[in-house]
Amino acid sequence: MADIGKLTEVDARELWKHEQYDFSNWLAKEENLAYLNDIIGLTLTDVNREVYVGPYRCDIVAKDETSSITVIVENQLEGTNHDHLGKIITYASGLNAKVMIWIVKEA
C-alpha cells in the first residue's frame, strides 16, 4: 500500500527569499522548466535570464521549440500590481513575445 502525504500551504517567500536570485534561478533549471512546459503545453528552450528591455530586465526569456515564438516569464512572489503589468507589456513589446507568463502569489 502506498503512503499518502498531506499537502500543506507554504508562503512562497519562505522557500525563495528573492525573486531574481532564488526563484528565477530555481525556475530556470531544466527539471523545473520541464514541469512548467507540461503545464503550459510548450517546450521552452534557449532560456535566458534577466534580459534587458530598455532600463528593465525580464526575468526569463525563452523560445518555444515547436513554433519558435518568444515566450517571456515574469516572476512576482507577491500579489499582482500595475508596476509588473506595465513591465510585462514593455517586455512583450520590446522582445516581440507572443506568450507572456506571469507567475504570482495572488492574482
N, CA, C and O atoms as CSV, one atom per row, in Angstrom:
chain,resi,resn,atom,element,x,y,z
A,1,MET,N,N,0.846,-1.170,0.000
A,1,MET,CA,C,0.000,0.000,0.000
A,1,MET,C,C,0.898,1.241,0.000
A,1,MET,O,O,1.908,1.288,0.702
A,2,ALA,N,N,0.520,2.233,-0.787
A,2,ALA,CA,C,1.290,3.473,-0.907
A,2,ALA,C,C,1.024,4.394,0.276
A,2,ALA,O,O,-0.090,4.453,0.798
A,3,ASP,N,N,2.059,5.106,0.686
A,3,ASP,CA,C,1.888,6.136,1.703
A,3,ASP,C,C,1.218,7.344,1.074
A,3,ASP,O,O,1.496,7.688,-0.075
A,4,ILE,N,N,0.355,7.973,1.809
A,4,ILE,CA,C,-0.316,9.169,1.324
A,4,ILE,C,C,0.213,10.353,2.121
A,4,ILE,O,O,0.185,10.354,3.352
A,5,GLY,N,N,0.696,11.361,1.401
A,5,GLY,CA,C,1.215,12.562,2.045
A,5,GLY,C,C,0.113,13.584,2.241
A,5,GLY,O,O,-0.983,13.459,1.695
A,6,LYS,N,N,0.422,14.575,3.014
A,6,LYS,CA,C,-0.532,15.650,3.273
A,6,LYS,C,C,0.046,16.942,2.710
A,6,LYS,O,O,1.188,17.297,3.001
A,7,LEU,N,N,-0.741,17.638,1.909
A,7,LEU,CA,C,-0.320,18.926,1.364
A,7,LEU,C,C,-0.470,19.999,2.424
A,7,LEU,O,O,-1.470,20.058,3.140
A,8,THR,N,N,0.530,20.834,2.506
A,8,THR,CA,C,0.440,21.975,3.406
A,8,THR,C,C,0.795,23.229,2.632
A,8,THR,O,O,1.679,23.215,1.777
A,9,GLU,N,N,0.102,24.308,2.937
A,9,GLU,CA,C,0.359,25.575,2.270
A,9,GLU,C,C,1.606,26.212,2.876
A,9,GLU,O,O,1.757,26.272,4.096
A,10,VAL,N,N,2.495,26.687,2.005
A,10,VAL,CA,C,3.738,27.317,2.431
A,10,VAL,C,C,3.842,28.662,1.732
A,10,VAL,O,O,3.568,28.761,0.536
A,11,ASP,N,N,4.233,29.690,2.457
A,11,ASP,CA,C,4.444,31.008,1.868
A,11,ASP,C,C,5.631,30.928,0.901
A,11,ASP,O,O,6.708,30.462,1.271
A,12,ALA,N,N,5.428,31.378,-0.319
A,12,ALA,CA,C,6.486,31.323,-1.333
A,12,ALA,C,C,7.759,32.014,-0.856
A,12,ALA,O,O,8.857,31.587,-1.214
A,13,ARG,N,N,7.637,33.052,-0.071
A,13,ARG,CA,C,8.804,33.781,0.437
A,13,ARG,C,C,9.612,32.959,1.450
A,13,ARG,O,O,10.778,33.264,1.701
A,14,GLU,N,N,9.010,31.937,2.024
A,14,GLU,CA,C,9.764,31.047,2.906
A,14,GLU,C,C,10.704,30.153,2.093
A,14,GLU,O,O,11.781,29.784,2.559
A,15,LEU,N,N,10.284,29.815,0.883
A,15,LEU,CA,C,11.096,28.957,0.016
A,15,LEU,C,C,12.109,29.751,-0.793
A,15,LEU,O,O,13.260,29.341,-0.941
A,16,TRP,N,N,11.673,30.888,-1.315
A,16,TRP,CA,C,12.523,31.729,-2.165
A,16,TRP,C,C,12.493,33.144,-1.598
A,16,TRP,O,O,11.489,33.844,-1.723
A,17,LYS,N,N,13.580,33.560,-0.982
A,17,LYS,CA,C,13.641,34.878,-0.342
A,17,LYS,C,C,13.667,36.006,-1.368
A,17,LYS,O,O,13.138,37.088,-1.112
A,18,HIS,N,N,14.277,35.764,-2.521
A,18,HIS,CA,C,14.463,36.811,-3.530
A,18,HIS,C,C,14.033,36.280,-4.893
A,18,HIS,O,O,14.481,35.216,-5.322
A,19,GLU,N,N,13.167,37.021,-5.567
A,19,GLU,CA,C,12.657,36.571,-6.870
A,19,GLU,C,C,13.773,36.344,-7.877
A,19,GLU,O,O,13.856,35.277,-8.485
A,20,GLN,N,N,14.620,37.328,-8.053
A,20,GLN,CA,C,15.655,37.265,-9.089
A,20,GLN,C,C,16.690,36.181,-8.802
A,20,GLN,O,O,16.991,35.366,-9.673
A,21,TYR,N,N,17.226,36.167,-7.608
A,21,TYR,CA,C,18.338,35.271,-7.299
A,21,TYR,C,C,17.896,33.872,-6.898
A,21,TYR,O,O,18.593,32.898,-7.183
A,22,ASP,N,N,16.766,33.763,-6.252
A,22,ASP,CA,C,16.326,32.460,-5.772
A,22,ASP,C,C,15.285,31.823,-6.691
A,22,ASP,O,O,15.518,30.748,-7.244
A,23,PHE,N,N,14.137,32.487,-6.854
A,23,PHE,CA,C,13.055,31.866,-7.625
A,23,PHE,C,C,13.396,31.746,-9.104
A,23,PHE,O,O,13.211,30.676,-9.684
A,24,SER,N,N,13.882,32.799,-9.725
A,24,SER,CA,C,14.202,32.732,-11.157
A,24,SER,C,C,15.272,31.684,-11.435
A,24,SER,O,O,15.180,30.952,-12.421
A,25,ASN,N,N,16.284,31.604,-10.577
A,25,ASN,CA,C,17.317,30.570,-10.740
A,25,ASN,C,C,16.714,29.179,-10.620
A,25,ASN,O,O,17.049,28.282,-11.394
A,26,TRP,N,N,15.828,29.002,-9.653
A,26,TRP,CA,C,15.174,27.712,-9.467
A,26,TRP,C,C,14.318,27.355,-10.675
A,26,TRP,O,O,14.393,26.233,-11.177
A,27,LEU,N,N,13.506,28.299,-11.148
A,27,LEU,CA,C,12.610,28.035,-12.275
A,27,LEU,C,C,13.374,27.756,-13.558
A,27,LEU,O,O,12.921,26.958,-14.379
A,28,ALA,N,N,14.516,28.391,-13.752
A,28,ALA,CA,C,15.287,28.221,-14.981
A,28,ALA,C,C,16.003,26.870,-15.074
A,28,ALA,O,O,16.542,26.532,-16.128
A,29,LYS,N,N,16.013,26.102,-13.993
A,29,LYS,CA,C,16.619,24.767,-14.046
A,29,LYS,C,C,15.798,23.865,-14.958
A,29,LYS,O,O,14.571,23.948,-15.000
A,30,GLU,N,N,16.495,23.009,-15.681
A,30,GLU,CA,C,15.869,22.173,-16.701
A,30,GLU,C,C,14.674,21.376,-16.175
A,30,GLU,O,O,13.635,21.323,-16.833
A,31,GLU,N,N,14.806,20.759,-15.001
A,31,GLU,CA,C,13.722,19.926,-14.478
A,31,GLU,C,C,12.503,20.756,-14.083
A,31,GLU,O,O,11.375,20.273,-14.181
A,32,ASN,N,N,12.706,21.987,-13.643
A,32,ASN,CA,C,11.576,22.843,-13.279
A,32,ASN,C,C,10.915,23.443,-14.515
A,32,ASN,O,O,9.695,23.603,-14.550
A,33,LEU,N,N,11.710,23.775,-15.527
A,33,LEU,CA,C,11.133,24.237,-16.788
A,33,LEU,C,C,10.339,23.119,-17.458
A,33,LEU,O,O,9.328,23.383,-18.109
A,34,ALA,N,N,10.786,21.877,-17.305
A,34,ALA,CA,C,10.052,20.743,-17.872
A,34,ALA,C,C,8.657,20.666,-17.256
A,34,ALA,O,O,7.679,20.395,-17.952
A,35,TYR,N,N,8.571,20.903,-15.962
A,35,TYR,CA,C,7.273,20.895,-15.283
A,35,TYR,C,C,6.400,22.040,-15.787
A,35,TYR,O,O,5.213,21.850,-16.054
A,36,LEU,N,N,6.992,23.238,-15.917
A,36,LEU,CA,C,6.253,24.377,-16.458
A,36,LEU,C,C,5.782,24.076,-17.876
A,36,LEU,O,O,4.643,24.378,-18.232
A,37,ASN,N,N,6.658,23.481,-18.687
A,37,ASN,CA,C,6.284,23.103,-20.059
A,37,ASN,C,C,5.067,22.189,-20.071
A,37,ASN,O,O,4.170,22.363,-20.896
A,38,ASP,N,N,5.029,21.215,-19.164
A,38,ASP,CA,C,3.890,20.306,-19.081
A,38,ASP,C,C,2.604,21.064,-18.783
A,38,ASP,O,O,1.552,20.753,-19.340
A,39,ILE,N,N,2.689,22.054,-17.910
A,39,ILE,CA,C,1.506,22.818,-17.507
A,39,ILE,C,C,1.010,23.718,-18.634
A,39,ILE,O,O,-0.195,23.805,-18.868
A,40,ILE,N,N,1.932,24.393,-19.339
A,40,ILE,CA,C,1.512,25.374,-20.346
A,40,ILE,C,C,1.445,24.809,-21.757
A,40,ILE,O,O,0.955,25.481,-22.665
A,41,GLY,N,N,1.931,23.583,-21.960
A,41,GLY,CA,C,1.839,22.945,-23.269
A,41,GLY,C,C,2.843,23.472,-24.281
A,41,GLY,O,O,2.600,23.393,-25.485
A,42,LEU,N,N,3.961,24.007,-23.821
A,42,LEU,CA,C,5.021,24.473,-24.709
A,42,LEU,C,C,6.303,23.712,-24.392
A,42,LEU,O,O,6.367,22.954,-23.425
A,43,THR,N,N,7.311,23.924,-25.212
A,43,THR,CA,C,8.632,23.347,-24.960
A,43,THR,C,C,9.622,24.493,-24.984
A,43,THR,O,O,10.119,24.870,-26.045
A,44,LEU,N,N,9.912,25.051,-23.815
A,44,LEU,CA,C,10.790,26.210,-23.727
A,44,LEU,C,C,12.250,25.790,-23.837
A,44,LEU,O,O,12.728,24.914,-23.116
A,45,THR,N,N,12.938,26.446,-24.765
A,45,THR,CA,C,14.363,26.212,-24.970
A,45,THR,C,C,15.052,27.567,-25.077
A,45,THR,O,O,14.398,28.608,-25.010
A,46,ASP,N,N,16.357,27.554,-25.241
A,46,ASP,CA,C,17.130,28.783,-25.406
A,46,ASP,C,C,16.757,29.795,-24.317
A,46,ASP,O,O,16.427,30.945,-24.603
A,47,VAL,N,N,16.817,29.341,-23.074
A,47,VAL,CA,C,16.375,30.126,-21.920
A,47,VAL,C,C,17.455,31.125,-21.514
A,47,VAL,O,O,18.621,30.766,-21.352
A,48,ASN,N,N,17.050,32.381,-21.354
A,48,ASN,CA,C,17.942,33.444,-20.876
A,48,ASN,C,C,17.280,34.139,-19.700
A,48,ASN,O,O,16.066,34.341,-19.681
A,49,ARG,N,N,18.090,34.501,-18.727
A,49,ARG,CA,C,17.585,35.190,-17.541
A,49,ARG,C,C,18.023,36.649,-17.542
A,49,ARG,O,O,19.075,37.000,-18.076
A,50,GLU,N,N,17.196,37.485,-16.933
A,50,GLU,CA,C,17.499,38.902,-16.733
A,50,GLU,C,C,17.902,39.599,-18.037
A,50,GLU,O,O,18.971,40.202,-18.130
A,51,VAL,N,N,17.033,39.504,-19.030
A,51,VAL,CA,C,17.265,40.096,-20.346
A,51,VAL,C,C,16.809,41.556,-20.319
A,51,VAL,O,O,15.671,41.858,-19.961
A,52,TYR,N,N,17.704,42.438,-20.699
A,52,TYR,CA,C,17.389,43.872,-20.694
A,52,TYR,C,C,16.395,44.227,-21.796
A,52,TYR,O,O,16.514,43.796,-22.943
A,53,VAL,N,N,15.416,45.027,-21.401
A,53,VAL,CA,C,14.469,45.659,-22.316
A,53,VAL,C,C,14.425,47.108,-21.854
A,53,VAL,O,O,13.729,47.439,-20.895
A,54,GLY,N,N,15.170,47.969,-22.538
A,54,GLY,CA,C,15.338,49.331,-22.056
A,54,GLY,C,C,16.019,49.281,-20.696
A,54,GLY,O,O,16.997,48.553,-20.526
A,55,PRO,N,N,15.524,50.035,-19.729
A,55,PRO,CA,C,16.152,50.046,-18.404
A,55,PRO,C,C,15.692,48.893,-17.500
A,55,PRO,O,O,16.168,48.767,-16.372
A,56,TYR,N,N,14.771,48.054,-17.989
A,56,TYR,CA,C,14.203,46.972,-17.185
A,56,TYR,C,C,14.798,45.630,-17.594
A,56,TYR,O,O,15.409,45.506,-18.655
A,57,ARG,N,N,14.612,44.626,-16.736
A,57,ARG,CA,C,15.111,43.290,-17.048
A,57,ARG,C,C,13.987,42.273,-16.898
A,57,ARG,O,O,13.363,42.156,-15.844
A,58,CYS,N,N,13.750,41.550,-17.970
A,58,CYS,CA,C,12.749,40.485,-17.973
A,58,CYS,C,C,13.344,39.266,-17.272
A,58,CYS,O,O,14.479,38.881,-17.555
A,59,ASP,N,N,12.589,38.660,-16.366
A,59,ASP,CA,C,13.100,37.548,-15.566
A,59,ASP,C,C,13.595,36.390,-16.432
A,59,ASP,O,O,14.735,35.947,-16.288
A,60,ILE,N,N,12.742,35.904,-17.328
A,60,ILE,CA,C,13.120,34.780,-18.195
A,60,ILE,C,C,12.571,35.011,-19.589
A,60,ILE,O,O,11.409,35.377,-19.764
A,61,VAL,N,N,13.427,34.792,-20.579
A,61,VAL,CA,C,13.037,34.850,-21.989
A,61,VAL,C,C,13.439,33.526,-22.611
A,61,VAL,O,O,14.559,33.056,-22.415
A,62,ALA,N,N,12.523,32.924,-23.364
A,62,ALA,CA,C,12.804,31.631,-23.976
A,62,ALA,C,C,12.121,31.555,-25.337
A,62,ALA,O,O,11.341,32.431,-25.712
A,63,LYS,N,N,12.430,30.502,-26.055
A,63,LYS,CA,C,11.774,30.201,-27.333
A,63,LYS,C,C,10.993,28.914,-27.162
A,63,LYS,O,O,11.429,28.000,-26.461
A,64,ASP,N,N,9.839,28.844,-27.804
A,64,ASP,CA,C,9.115,27.587,-27.867
A,64,ASP,C,C,9.742,26.777,-28.993
A,64,ASP,O,O,9.795,27.237,-30.133
A,65,GLU,N,N,10.209,25.592,-28.686
A,65,GLU,CA,C,10.926,24.767,-29.654
A,65,GLU,C,C,10.079,24.439,-30.883
A,65,GLU,O,O,10.604,24.387,-31.996
A,66,THR,N,N,8.791,24.220,-30.698
A,66,THR,CA,C,7.923,23.823,-31.804
A,66,THR,C,C,7.595,24.976,-32.745
A,66,THR,O,O,7.661,24.823,-33.965
A,67,SER,N,N,7.246,26.120,-32.186
A,67,SER,CA,C,6.771,27.238,-33.008
A,67,SER,C,C,7.808,28.340,-33.210
A,67,SER,O,O,7.628,29.207,-34.065
A,68,SER,N,N,8.889,28.316,-32.434
A,68,SER,CA,C,9.943,29.346,-32.448
A,68,SER,C,C,9.471,30.710,-31.961
A,68,SER,O,O,10.156,31.711,-32.174
A,69,ILE,N,N,8.315,30.765,-31.312
A,69,ILE,CA,C,7.849,32.049,-30.779
A,69,ILE,C,C,8.608,32.382,-29.494
A,69,ILE,O,O,9.088,31.496,-28.788
A,70,THR,N,N,8.702,33.672,-29.213
A,70,THR,CA,C,9.343,34.129,-27.984
A,70,THR,C,C,8.328,34.097,-26.849
A,70,THR,O,O,7.177,34.508,-27.002
A,71,VAL,N,N,8.787,33.597,-25.712
A,71,VAL,CA,C,7.964,33.487,-24.509
A,71,VAL,C,C,8.686,34.220,-23.385
A,71,VAL,O,O,9.883,34.024,-23.177
A,72,ILE,N,N,7.957,35.061,-22.664
A,72,ILE,CA,C,8.555,35.731,-21.513
A,72,ILE,C,C,7.883,35.238,-20.243
A,72,ILE,O,O,6.697,34.908,-20.240
A,73,VAL,N,N,8.660,35.191,-19.157
A,73,VAL,CA,C,8.142,34.790,-17.856
A,73,VAL,C,C,8.511,35.886,-16.868
A,73,VAL,O,O,9.684,36.225,-16.708
A,74,GLU,N,N,7.507,36.430,-16.215
A,74,GLU,CA,C,7.729,37.427,-15.173
A,74,GLU,C,C,7.323,36.802,-13.847
A,74,GLU,O,O,6.198,36.330,-13.690
A,75,ASN,N,N,8.246,36.803,-12.900
A,75,ASN,CA,C,8.004,36.229,-11.583
A,75,ASN,C,C,7.702,37.338,-10.586
A,75,ASN,O,O,8.373,38.369,-10.546
A,76,GLN,N,N,6.682,37.099,-9.790
A,76,GLN,CA,C,6.318,38.065,-8.754
A,76,GLN,C,C,5.798,37.284,-7.559
A,76,GLN,O,O,4.675,36.781,-7.584
A,77,LEU,N,N,6.599,37.183,-6.524
A,77,LEU,CA,C,6.226,36.384,-5.359
A,77,LEU,C,C,5.328,37.149,-4.403
A,77,LEU,O,O,5.323,36.894,-3.199
A,78,GLU,N,N,4.587,38.068,-4.937
A,78,GLU,CA,C,3.606,38.863,-4.188
A,78,GLU,C,C,2.330,38.902,-5.031
A,78,GLU,O,O,2.229,38.221,-6.052
A,79,GLY,N,N,1.370,39.696,-4.597
A,79,GLY,CA,C,0.167,39.900,-5.385
A,79,GLY,C,C,0.474,40.766,-6.596
A,79,GLY,O,O,1.429,41.542,-6.589
A,80,THR,N,N,-0.332,40.630,-7.625
A,80,THR,CA,C,-0.135,41.413,-8.847
A,80,THR,C,C,-0.240,42.905,-8.554
A,80,THR,O,O,-0.877,43.322,-7.586
A,81,ASN,N,N,0.404,43.705,-9.417
A,81,ASN,CA,C,0.297,45.158,-9.304
A,81,ASN,C,C,0.506,45.799,-10.675
A,81,ASN,O,O,0.940,45.143,-11.622
A,82,HIS,N,N,0.191,47.079,-10.761
A,82,HIS,CA,C,0.285,47.787,-12.037
A,82,HIS,C,C,1.725,47.909,-12.523
A,82,HIS,O,O,1.968,47.917,-13.730
A,83,ASP,N,N,2.675,48.003,-11.610
A,83,ASP,CA,C,4.084,48.112,-11.988
A,83,ASP,C,C,4.517,46.895,-12.795
A,83,ASP,O,O,5.112,47.041,-13.863
A,84,HIS,N,N,4.228,45.708,-12.302
A,84,HIS,CA,C,4.626,44.494,-13.012
A,84,HIS,C,C,3.817,44.310,-14.296
A,84,HIS,O,O,4.351,43.827,-15.295
A,85,LEU,N,N,2.555,44.682,-14.283
A,85,LEU,CA,C,1.752,44.607,-15.510
A,85,LEU,C,C,2.369,45.475,-16.595
A,85,LEU,O,O,2.494,45.045,-17.742
A,86,GLY,N,N,2.753,46.689,-16.239
A,86,GLY,CA,C,3.406,47.581,-17.199
A,86,GLY,C,C,4.712,47.002,-17.713
A,86,GLY,O,O,5.019,47.124,-18.899
A,87,LYS,N,N,5.482,46.375,-16.835
A,87,LYS,CA,C,6.742,45.754,-17.246
A,87,LYS,C,C,6.500,44.608,-18.223
A,87,LYS,O,O,7.218,44.469,-19.213
A,88,ILE,N,N,5.494,43.792,-17.943
A,88,ILE,CA,C,5.198,42.670,-18.838
A,88,ILE,C,C,4.830,43.177,-20.226
A,88,ILE,O,O,5.276,42.622,-21.231
A,89,ILE,N,N,4.033,44.213,-20.285
A,89,ILE,CA,C,3.663,44.787,-21.584
A,89,ILE,C,C,4.904,45.334,-22.285
A,89,ILE,O,O,5.062,45.156,-23.493
A,90,THR,N,N,5.775,45.992,-21.546
A,90,THR,CA,C,7.033,46.508,-22.107
A,90,THR,C,C,7.901,45.376,-22.626
A,90,THR,O,O,8.430,45.458,-23.735
A,91,TYR,N,N,8.053,44.318,-21.837
A,91,TYR,CA,C,8.872,43.183,-22.253
A,91,TYR,C,C,8.303,42.520,-23.506
A,91,TYR,O,O,9.040,42.219,-24.445
A,92,ALA,N,N,7.008,42.298,-23.515
A,92,ALA,CA,C,6.372,41.639,-24.659
A,92,ALA,C,C,6.558,42.454,-25.924
A,92,ALA,O,O,6.854,41.915,-26.990
A,93,SER,N,N,6.381,43.758,-25.791
A,93,SER,CA,C,6.547,44.640,-26.947
A,93,SER,C,C,8.004,44.695,-27.392
A,93,SER,O,O,8.297,44.550,-28.578
A,94,GLY,N,N,8.913,44.903,-26.451
A,94,GLY,CA,C,10.325,45.047,-26.782
A,94,GLY,C,C,10.978,43.779,-27.294
A,94,GLY,O,O,11.940,43.837,-28.060
A,95,LEU,N,N,10.459,42.630,-26.874
A,95,LEU,CA,C,11.043,41.344,-27.271
A,95,LEU,C,C,10.192,40.607,-28.299
A,95,LEU,O,O,10.519,39.488,-28.693
A,96,ASN,N,N,9.098,41.238,-28.735
A,96,ASN,CA,C,8.185,40.646,-29.715
A,96,ASN,C,C,7.693,39.273,-29.243
A,96,ASN,O,O,7.637,38.320,-30.020
A,97,ALA,N,N,7.341,39.192,-27.970
A,97,ALA,CA,C,6.864,37.933,-27.388
A,97,ALA,C,C,5.410,37.693,-27.745
A,97,ALA,O,O,4.592,38.613,-27.740
A,98,LYS,N,N,5.108,36.462,-28.051
A,98,LYS,CA,C,3.731,36.070,-28.369
A,98,LYS,C,C,3.035,35.427,-27.172
A,98,LYS,O,O,1.808,35.342,-27.129
A,99,VAL,N,N,3.834,34.973,-26.196
A,99,VAL,CA,C,3.283,34.362,-24.985
A,99,VAL,C,C,3.919,35.039,-23.784
A,99,VAL,O,O,5.137,35.210,-23.717
A,100,MET,N,N,3.064,35.422,-22.831
A,100,MET,CA,C,3.530,36.035,-21.594
A,100,MET,C,C,3.021,35.207,-20.428
A,100,MET,O,O,1.829,34.915,-20.333
A,101,ILE,N,N,3.935,34.832,-19.543
A,101,ILE,CA,C,3.577,34.058,-18.362
A,101,ILE,C,C,3.912,34.909,-17.152
A,101,ILE,O,O,5.046,35.362,-16.992
A,102,TRP,N,N,2.924,35.121,-16.306
A,102,TRP,CA,C,3.107,35.938,-15.107
A,102,TRP,C,C,2.858,35.036,-13.911
A,102,TRP,O,O,1.714,34.688,-13.620
A,103,ILE,N,N,3.912,34.660,-13.225
A,103,ILE,CA,C,3.802,33.783,-12.060
A,103,ILE,C,C,3.690,34.686,-10.824
A,103,ILE,O,O,4.594,35.463,-10.518
A,104,VAL,N,N,2.560,34.563,-10.127
A,104,VAL,CA,C,2.292,35.437,-8.982
A,104,VAL,C,C,1.786,34.626,-7.799
A,104,VAL,O,O,1.301,33.504,-7.946
A,105,LYS,N,N,1.911,35.220,-6.638
A,105,LYS,CA,C,1.362,34.600,-5.428
A,105,LYS,C,C,-0.162,34.712,-5.425
A,105,LYS,O,O,-0.877,33.766,-5.094
A,106,GLU,N,N,-0.637,35.912,-5.806
A,106,GLU,CA,C,-2.080,36.161,-5.794
A,106,GLU,C,C,-2.443,37.104,-6.931
A,106,GLU,O,O,-1.902,38.205,-7.034
A,107,ALA,N,N,-3.356,36.668,-7.776
A,107,ALA,CA,C,-3.794,37.496,-8.903
A,107,ALA,C,C,-4.885,38.449,-8.465
A,107,ALA,O,O,-5.383,39.231,-9.275
